[in-house]
Amino acid sequence: MTKAQRLTRMKALATGLLVLAAGLYGLAMVMQQRVPAWAGVWGAVAAFAEAAMIGAMADWFAVVALFRHPLGLPIPHTAIVPRNQARIGENLAAFICDHFLGTAQVVERLRAFDPARRLAQWMADPAHARQASELATGAGRHVLTALEDPRVAAFVREAVLRRMAGIDIATWAGRLLAVLTEGRRHQALLDEVLQRVAARLEDEALQAEIAERIAAEVQVLRMVGLDLVAGRMGTRKLVAGLGRLIAEMGEDTAHPLRARFDGFVARLVDDLQHDPAMRLKAETLRADVLAHPALADYVQQLWQQAVEALRRDLHADDGVIRTRLADAVQALGERLSADTAMQDWLNGQWLQAAPGLVARWREDIRRHITERVARWPADELSRELELHIGPDLQYVRLNGTLVGGLIGLLIHAVTHTLMP
């Protein structure tokens, strides 16, 4: 049964009792005339019914006067709710904020609640951890649905390209190289390169290829059949020479070639950060790269691939994100459950922050209730209040009818007792 139906039923019941009292009064008045022998009894019945009607109508007036003007008449001190709408909102807000959102009450409740321990226990439960993971992945799926929109992809592509266009490539490259060269780290990189070159030169297939290329260049010796011999000798000398050079550079940290490499790197770092010509070249290169349609297509494809990979994982029952998130929540809960010191710290932080938050939000809640009630259309507010408390107020009418009748009967009896 809806609130409106319950209100209608209770109104009909109270009104029906009033009609019954009126009918009883009419019957009693008629029977007094027709049955004189029972005039006293019917007089008592008439007194009861008369007082019942008075009580019913008085309480009907009182109940209706709360919400509107009875019979539409502008009687003073009626339509109490619409006329005092602003004050009702202020009083309601004050009642809720003072008795339910007081700082002391909230802090005491928070202290007794022990939120850190309850949170830890909740997170440590595997079912709750999976629930938290489901909520997070569900939110992620909704976000991905929006990200798959072509307008979002276009926005991301433009944002990335615009961001890339604002990057000072030369300066960043110079700073990166400066960091890489701190502590002569670039020399370690050079050593790695030299070692790889030396290992590559030892490859017999590469040596054979070099020998063939040298032999192809020695046209004169081909006529006497010495071209391959010369190629192999040249290759051995080249490999031996490079090997000695690499060995010397590996043993001598102050080797001239190392010094030249240091100088080259230092000049490159300085030029990238300060040389206008170098910076212009970097900016031109950046502009050419950004203007190339392949880059925009690549960014968009990369974005779509990332979104699609996330979508597949979030929709999979055994997805990596879902599984690891659940494991992480459960592990965090177990660790927090075992760490009472951390629980005490968390509870202390919440208790310390609670008074300020309560005071801050309490006033917002107070203001919201006051403004909401004040902006509410008076008729709608009255109707809503009547739907909520109106059925109970109809009991006032019912009680008024019965109690009024009993009081009328009592007065009738006292009157006839004292004045026979």
C-alpha positions in Angstrom: 0.0 0.0 0.0 1.4 3.4 -1.0 1.5 6.4 1.4 -1.2 8.1 -0.5 -3.5 5.1 -0.3 -2.9 4.7 3.4 -3.6 8.4 4.0 -6.9 8.2 2.0 -8.0 5.1 4.0 -7.3 6.8 7.3 -9.1 9.9 6.3 -12.1 7.9 5.2 -12.1 6.0 8.5 -12.0 9.3 10.6 -14.7 10.9 8.4 -16.8 7.7 8.6 -16.7 7.9 12.4 -17.8 11.5 12.3 -20.7 10.6 10.0 -21.6 7.7 12.4 -21.6 10.1 15.3 -23.9 12.5 13.4 -26.3 9.6 12.5 -26.3 8.5 16.1 -27.1 12.0 17.3 -30.0 12.2 14.8 -31.3 8.8 15.9 -31.1 9.8 19.6 -33.0 13.0 19.1 -35.8 11.2 17.2 -36.0 8.4 19.7 -36.3 10.8 22.6 -39.5 12.1 21.1 -40.9 8.7 20.1 -40.0 6.7 23.2 -40.5 9.0 26.3 -39.8 6.1 28.6 -36.3 5.8 27.4 -35.8 9.6 27.1 -33.0 9.5 29.7 -31.1 6.8 27.9 -31.5 8.5 24.5 -30.5 11.8 26.0 -27.2 10.3 27.2 -26.7 8.8 23.7 -27.4 12.2 22.2 -25.0 13.9 24.5 -22.3 11.3 23.6 -22.9 11.7 19.9 -23.0 15.5 20.1 -19.7 15.7 22.0 -18.2 13.2 19.6 -19.1 15.4 16.6 -17.7 18.4 18.3 -14.4 16.6 19.1 -14.2 15.1 15.6 -14.7 18.5 13.9 -12.4 20.3 16.3 -9.6 17.8 15.6 -10.3 17.8 11.9 -9.9 21.5 11.9 -6.6 21.2 13.9 -5.2 18.6 11.5 -6.2 20.4 8.4 -4.9 23.7 9.7 -1.4 22.3 9.8 -1.3 21.9 6.0 -3.8 24.3 4.5 -6.7 26.7 5.3 -9.8 24.7 6.4 -12.5 24.9 3.7 -10.2 27.4 1.9 -11.0 30.1 4.5 -8.1 32.4 5.5 -8.6 31.8 9.2 -5.7 33.2 11.3 -3.2 30.7 12.5 -4.1 28.1 9.9 -1.9 26.7 7.0 0.9 26.5 9.6 3.3 24.6 7.4 3.2 26.9 4.3 3.3 30.1 6.4 6.2 28.9 8.5 8.1 27.1 5.8 11.4 28.9 6.3 11.4 28.5 10.1 10.5 24.9 9.7 13.6 24.4 7.5 15.8 26.2 10.0 14.5 24.2 12.9 14.7 20.9 11.1 18.3 21.6 10.1 19.2 22.7 13.6 17.6 19.5 15.1 19.5 17.2 12.7 22.8 19.0 13.0 22.7 19.5 16.8 21.4 16.1 17.8 22.8 13.8 15.1 25.9 15.6 13.7 27.4 17.1 16.8 31.1 16.9 17.0 31.2 15.0 20.3 28.6 12.5 19.1 30.3 11.8 15.8 33.8 11.5 17.4 32.6 9.2 20.1 30.8 7.0 17.6 33.8 6.9 15.4 36.0 5.9 18.3 33.7 3.1 19.3 33.4 1.9 15.7 37.1 1.3 15.4 37.1 1.9 11.6 40.7 0.8 11.0 40.1 -2.7 12.4 36.8 -3.1 10.6 38.3 -1.9 7.3 41.3 -4.3 7.7 39.0 -7.3 8.5 36.7 -6.4 5.5 39.7 -6.2 3.1 41.3 -9.4 4.4 38.1 -11.4 3.5 38.7 -12.9 0.0 35.1 -12.4 -0.9 35.3 -8.7 0.0 38.6 -8.3 -1.8 37.0 -9.8 -4.9 34.0 -7.5 -4.4 36.3 -4.5 -4.3 38.1 -5.7 -7.4 34.7 -6.1 -9.1 33.7 -2.6 -8.2 37.0 -1.2 -9.5 37.0 -3.2 -12.7 33.3 -2.3 -13.3 34.2 1.4 -13.0 37.1 0.8 -15.3 34.8 -0.8 -17.9 32.5 2.2 -17.8 35.5 4.5 -18.3 36.7 2.4 -21.2 33.3 2.6 -22.8 33.7 6.3 -22.9 37.3 6.2 -24.0 36.4 4.0 -27.0 34.3 6.9 -28.4 36.0 8.3 -31.6 35.6 11.8 -30.2 37.7 10.8 -27.2 40.3 9.1 -29.3 40.5 12.2 -31.5 40.8 14.4 -28.4 43.6 12.2 -27.0 45.5 12.3 -30.3 45.3 16.1 -30.5 46.2 16.5 -26.9 49.3 14.2 -27.3 50.5 16.0 -30.4 49.9 19.4 -28.9 51.8 18.3 -25.8 54.6 17.0 -28.0 54.7 20.3 -30.0 55.4 22.1 -26.8 58.4 20.0 -25.8 61.8 21.7 -26.1 63.5 18.6 -27.6 67.0 20.2 -27.7 67.0 21.2 -24.1 65.5 17.9 -22.9 68.0 15.9 -25.0 70.9 18.0 -23.7 69.7 17.5 -20.1 69.4 13.8 -20.7 72.8 13.5 -22.1 74.2 15.6 -19.3 72.7 13.1 -16.8 74.0 10.2 -18.7 77.5 11.6 -18.8 77.7 12.3 -15.1 80.5 10.3 -13.5 81.8 9.4 -17.0 79.0 6.9 -17.4 79.3 7.5 -21.2 82.7 5.9 -21.1 81.1 2.7 -19.8 78.8 2.8 -22.8 81.8 3.3 -25.1 83.5 0.2 -23.5 80.3 -1.8 -24.2 80.3 -0.6 -27.8 84.0 -1.5 -28.2 83.5 -4.9 -26.8 80.6 -5.6 -29.1 82.6 -4.4 -32.1 85.6 -6.6 -31.1 83.3 -9.6 -30.8 81.7 -8.9 -34.1 85.1 -8.6 -35.9 85.9 -12.1 -34.7 83.0 -13.5 -36.6 84.3 -15.6 -39.5 81.4 -14.9 -41.8 81.9 -11.2 -41.4 85.6 -11.5 -42.1 84.9 -13.5 -45.2 82.5 -10.8 -46.4 85.1 -8.1 -45.8 87.7 -10.1 -47.6 85.4 -10.5 -50.6 84.7 -6.8 -50.7 88.4 -6.0 -50.6 89.2 -8.5 -53.3 86.5 -7.0 -55.5 88.2 -3.6 -55.2 91.7 -4.9 -56.2 91.2 -5.1 -59.9 94.9 -5.4 -60.9 95.5 -8.5 -58.7 92.5 -10.3 -60.1 94.3 -11.0 -63.4 97.0 -12.9 -61.6 94.6 -14.6 -59.2 95.9 -12.8 -56.1 92.7 -10.8 -55.4 91.3 -13.2 -52.7 94.8 -13.6 -51.1 95.0 -9.8 -50.9 91.4 -9.6 -49.5 92.2 -12.1 -46.8 95.5 -10.4 -45.9 93.8 -7.0 -45.8 91.0 -8.4 -43.6 93.5 -9.9 -41.2 95.4 -6.6 -41.0 92.2 -4.6 -40.5 90.9 -6.9 -37.8 94.3 -7.0 -36.1 94.6 -3.2 -36.2 91.1 -2.6 -34.9 91.7 -5.2 -32.2 94.9 -3.5 -31.0 93.1 -0.1 -31.0 90.3 -1.5 -29.0 92.7 -3.2 -26.6 94.6 0.1 -26.1 91.5 2.1 -25.5 90.3 -0.6 -23.0 93.5 -0.5 -21.1 94.2 3.3 -21.2 91.4 5.4 -19.6 93.3 8.5 -20.9 93.6 7.3 -24.5 93.4 10.2 -26.9 90.3 8.7 -28.7 88.5 8.6 -25.3 89.4 12.2 -24.7 88.0 13.1 -28.2 84.9 11.1 -27.4 84.6 13.1 -24.1 85.0 16.4 -26.0 82.4 15.4 -28.6 79.8 14.5 -26.0 80.5 17.7 -24.0 80.1 19.8 -27.1 76.9 18.0 -28.1 75.4 18.6 -24.6 76.3 22.3 -24.7 75.1 22.8 -28.3 71.8 21.1 -27.6 71.1 23.5 -24.7 72.7 26.7 -26.0 73.5 26.7 -29.7 70.7 28.5 -31.6 71.6 26.6 -34.8 71.4 23.2 -33.1 68.2 24.2 -31.3 66.7 25.3 -34.6 67.6 22.0 -36.2 65.9 20.1 -33.3 62.8 22.3 -33.6 62.6 21.8 -37.4 63.0 18.0 -36.9 60.2 18.0 -34.3 57.9 20.1 -36.6 58.6 17.7 -39.5 57.9 14.7 -37.4 54.7 16.1 -35.9 53.5 17.2 -39.3 53.8 13.7 -40.8 50.4 12.0 -40.9 51.9 8.7 -39.9 52.6 10.0 -36.4 49.0 11.0 -35.8 47.9 7.6 -37.1 50.4 5.9 -34.9 49.3 7.8 -31.8 45.7 6.9 -32.5 46.5 3.3 -33.2 48.5 3.1 -30.1 45.7 4.6 -28.1 43.1 2.2 -29.6 45.4 -0.8 -29.0 45.9 0.2 -25.3 42.1 0.7 -24.8 41.4 -2.7 -26.5 43.9 -4.5 -24.4 42.5 -3.0 -21.2 39.0 -3.8 -22.3 39.8 -7.5 -22.9 41.5 -7.7 -19.6 38.7 -6.0 -17.6 36.0 -8.2 -19.2 37.9 -11.4 -18.6 36.9 -13.4 -15.4 40.6 -14.2 -14.8 42.0 -10.8 -16.0 45.3 -9.7 -14.7 44.0 -6.4 -13.4 41.0 -8.0 -11.6 43.2 -10.8 -10.1 46.0 -8.6 -9.0 43.8 -6.0 -7.6 41.9 -8.5 -5.5 45.2 -10.0 -4.3 46.5 -6.6 -3.4 43.4 -5.6 -1.5 43.4 -8.9 0.5 47.2 -8.7 1.2 46.8 -5.1 2.4 43.9 -6.1 4.6 45.9 -9.0 6.1 48.9 -6.8 6.8 46.7 -4.1 8.4 44.9 -6.7 10.5 48.2 -7.9 11.9 49.6 -4.4 12.5 47.8 -2.9 15.5 50.2 0.0 15.6 49.1 1.0 12.0 45.5 0.5 13.1 46.0 2.9 16.0 47.7 5.4 13.7 44.8 5.3 11.2 42.2 5.6 13.9 44.1 8.5 15.4 44.3 10.2 12.0 40.5 9.8 11.5 39.7 11.1 15.0 42.0 14.0 14.5 40.5 14.9 11.2 36.9 14.2 12.2 36.1 17.4 14.2 37.1 19.7 11.3 35.3 17.6 8.8 32.2 17.4 10.9 32.2 21.1 11.5 32.8 21.8 7.8 30.1 19.4 6.5 27.6 20.0 9.3 27.3 23.6 8.3 26.9 22.6 4.6 24.2 20.1 5.6 22.5 22.7 7.7 22.6 25.2 4.9 21.4 22.6 2.3 18.4 21.6 4.4 17.4 25.2 5.1 17.7 26.2 1.5 16.0 23.1 0.2 13.0 23.5 2.4 12.8 27.2 1.7 12.8 26.6 -2.1 10.3 23.8 -1.9 6.9 24.8 -3.3 4.6 25.3 -0.4 1.8 23.1 -1.7 4.3 20.3 -2.5 5.9 20.5 0.9 2.6 20.4 2.6 1.6 17.4 0.5 4.8 15.5 1.2 4.5 16.1 5.0 0.9 15.1 5.0 1.7 11.9 3.1 4.4 11.0 5.7 2.6 12.0 9.0 -1.0 12.5 7.8 -2.0 8.8 8.5 -0.9 9.1 12.1 -2.6 12.5 12.5 -5.9 10.8 11.5 -5.7 8.9 14.7 -6.0 12.3 16.4 -9.4 12.7 14.7 -10.4 9.2 15.7 -9.4 9.7 19.3 -11.0 13.1 19.3 -14.3 11.6 18.2 -14.3 8.9 20.8 -12.8 10.9 23.7 -15.0 13.8 22.9 -18.1 11.6 23.1 -17.0 10.0 26.4 -16.4 13.5 27.9 -19.8 14.6 26.6 -21.3 11.6 28.2 -19.5 12.3 31.5 -20.6 15.9 31.5 -24.2 14.7 30.8 -24.1 12.3 33.7 -22.6 14.8 36.1 -25.1 17.4 35.1 -28.1 15.1 35.7 -26.6 13.8 38.9 -26.2 17.3 40.4 -29.3 18.7 38.8 -31.9 16.0 38.8 
